Amino acid sequence: MTLKNITLVGAPVDVGAGQRGCLMGPDAYRTAGLFETLETLGHMVRDLGNLSPEVVEQAVLPNAVVKNFSEIASWTRALHAYARKLGREPGVPIYMGGDHALAAGTVTGHAAAAHELGRPLFVLWLDAHSDFNTLESTGSGNLHGTPLAFACGLPGFDGFLGHPLKHPLKPENVEVLGVRSIDREERELLVKHSVGISDMRMIDETGIGALLSPFLDRVRAANGLLHVSLDVDFLDPEIAPAVGTTVPGGVTLREAHLVMEMLHDSGLVSSLDLVELNPFLDDRGRTARLMVNLVGSLFGRRVFDRITRSF
């Protein structure tokens, strides 16, 4: 196993979601032993604490349903700058969220860093939702449903960074895995822009490993960097209840660990989001511990190294 320099960064964003509570996520990961899990595996780990948002002007948008735009813009600018800096340094940053709106900053920051390094960025989006709505198409107005569209350069988001996105992610370099809830207009945008989609039916019919393997081969062939964005609702809510956007029929515990083990074996992961953990909705820290165990698998913990716990 190749040992890594891992940087933990807290991003207590929760104004992008419809239900508050994700701001407690970073400390829940710390309490559940994320630092210790990675350190026990031999990695060098540092925790930089929690980021703070920048101060931006209040924006007036044509779509009145959009919520907390200026607040999300504040976080996007702070996270973009930080991710761009960390993306140019050796090691693997882990962004502990926080709702999925934080990826508007992390993904675009790493895309900018990848451009400067002369390498393409690929994104594996592990989520029940594709988060590919625009500011015009969103029905809920919750901006945790828009970060992937922004990162891929769809129009209307200039206010996030205060200027047009300079280095958008190529939509064909994105794979959304485990999706099972997509809005109609969002589906049309995904097809139009050739985003890779592997929904739960495909997983049921083909197997999650057979779907992930060709994407990893593409990343390797392109000498790409790989950003993984892991949403709690990727998992079935029966095993991971601490999320405000539960969608039944998610991936199983074993399927999730297989994805993490394959990512570890590939050696391709260069940055990671952990998003949508809402400790207010958890059962005695059950979901936080599960997410920490998945990160352990991503960074080299093998099946027979795990301690069996009763919930």
Secondary structure, DSSP 8 states (H G I E B T S, - for coil): ----EEEEEEE---SSSSSS-GGGHHHHHHHTTHHHHHHHTT-EEEEEEE-----------S-TT--SHHHHHHHHHHHHHHHHHHHTSSSEEEEEES-GGGHHHHHHHHHHHHHHHT--EEEEEESSB-----TTT-SS--GGGSHHHHHTT-TT-HHHHTS--SS---GGGEEEEEE-B--HHHHHHHHHTT-EEEEHHHHHHH-HHHHHHHHHHHHHHTT-EEEEEEEGGGB-TTT----SS--SS-B-HHHHHHHHHHHHHHT-EEEEEEE---GGG-STTHHHHHHHHHHHHHTT--GGG------
